[in-house]
Amino acid sequence: MEVLIEESWKKALQEEFDKPYFAGLVNYLHREKAEGKTIFPPGRMIFKAFELTPLDRVKVVILGQDPYHGPGQAMGLSFSVPESVPAPPSLKNIFKEIETDLGVTMSGKPDLEKWARQGVMLLNSILTVRSGEPA
């Protein structure tokens, strides 16, 4: 599995990737998968926020708690779900607050990749969860 991380983040985080704790985390996730546990988001999406928003283009950071824990929801960006999934209550609240505070009408589309590409770092404080087990 290839993990996609934009080059500026690779450079900034390389020292962390080389530390023993990081190797331990990777091994832990591999063991979980080998034991038949389902982890969200899928492996290739775990670092999606670091793939779509280069370090030098970050304008805003929106920090979420943890990825959504249901099938087909988590996509590696906090509060974002694929277009085929209804917007979760937390995202609806974000849209409502933007509309109320800024007078900007939101599209209601739950996939926030466009935001990430515009410099909104959509990062969860925890990058993975077991299926059905939030936090």
C-alpha positions in Angstrom: 0.0 0.0 0.0 1.3 3.4 -1.0 0.7 6.2 1.5 0.3 9.5 -0.3 1.8 12.5 1.5 2.6 15.7 -0.3 6.4 16.4 -0.5 6.4 19.5 1.8 4.8 17.4 4.6 7.2 14.5 4.0 10.1 16.8 4.5 8.6 18.4 7.6 7.6 15.2 9.2 10.5 12.9 8.1 12.1 13.0 11.6 8.9 11.8 13.1 8.4 9.0 10.6 11.9 7.8 11.5 11.2 7.5 15.2 10.5 4.2 16.9 7.0 5.2 18.1 5.9 5.8 14.5 7.1 2.3 13.5 5.2 1.0 16.5 2.0 2.7 15.3 2.4 1.3 11.8 3.0 -2.2 13.2 0.0 -1.9 15.5 -2.3 -1.0 12.5 -0.9 -4.0 10.6 -1.6 -6.3 13.5 -5.2 -4.9 13.9 -5.8 -5.6 10.2 -4.2 -9.1 10.4 -6.6 -9.9 13.3 -9.5 -9.1 11.1 -10.4 -5.7 12.5 -11.7 -3.0 10.1 -9.9 0.3 10.4 -11.2 3.6 9.1 -10.3 5.4 7.0 -8.9 2.9 4.5 -5.0 2.8 4.5 -4.5 4.9 1.5 -6.6 7.7 3.0 -5.2 7.9 6.5 -2.9 10.8 5.5 -5.4 12.4 3.0 -5.2 15.8 4.8 -1.4 15.7 4.3 -1.8 14.8 0.6 -4.3 17.5 -0.4 -3.1 20.5 1.6 0.7 21.3 1.1 2.3 22.8 4.2 3.1 26.1 2.6 -0.6 26.5 1.4 -2.2 25.9 4.8 -4.5 28.9 5.6 -6.8 27.4 8.2 -6.7 24.3 10.3 -10.0 22.6 11.3 -9.4 20.0 13.9 -11.8 17.1 14.4 -11.8 14.5 17.1 -11.5 11.3 15.1 -12.6 9.8 11.8 -16.2 8.7 11.2 -16.4 5.0 12.2 -19.1 3.7 9.8 -18.4 1.9 6.5 -17.9 4.3 3.6 -17.8 7.5 5.7 -14.2 8.2 6.7 -12.0 9.7 4.0 -9.0 11.1 5.9 -10.4 14.7 6.2 -12.1 15.9 9.3 -15.9 16.3 9.0 -15.8 15.2 5.3 -17.6 12.3 3.9 -18.0 11.1 0.2 -20.7 12.6 -1.9 -22.7 9.4 -1.7 -23.0 9.7 2.1 -25.5 12.1 3.7 -23.8 15.0 5.5 -23.4 14.1 9.2 -24.9 16.3 11.9 -21.5 17.8 12.8 -20.9 18.9 9.2 -24.5 20.3 8.9 -23.7 22.4 12.0 -20.5 23.7 10.4 -22.4 24.7 7.3 -25.1 26.4 9.4 -22.6 28.4 11.4 -20.8 29.5 8.2 -24.1 30.7 6.8 -25.2 32.4 10.0 -21.8 34.0 10.8 -20.7 34.9 7.3 -23.9 35.0 5.2 -22.3 32.5 2.8 -24.7 29.9 1.4 -23.1 26.5 1.6 -23.6 23.9 -1.1 -24.4 21.2 1.4 -22.0 18.8 -0.4 -20.4 16.7 2.3 -17.1 16.0 0.4 -14.7 18.7 1.5 -11.7 17.9 -0.7 -12.3 21.2 -2.5 -11.7 23.0 0.9 -8.5 21.0 1.5 -7.2 21.9 -2.0 -7.8 25.6 -1.1 -5.7 25.5 2.0 -8.1 24.3 4.7 -6.2 21.6 6.7 -9.0 19.2 7.7 -7.2 17.2 10.3 -8.5 14.8 13.0 -6.6 14.6 16.3 -6.8 10.8 15.9 -6.1 9.5 12.4 -7.7 6.1 12.6 -10.6 4.3 14.4 -11.9 0.7 14.5 -15.2 0.2 12.8 -18.0 1.1 15.1 -15.7 2.4 17.8 -15.4 6.2 18.0 -12.6 7.7 20.0 
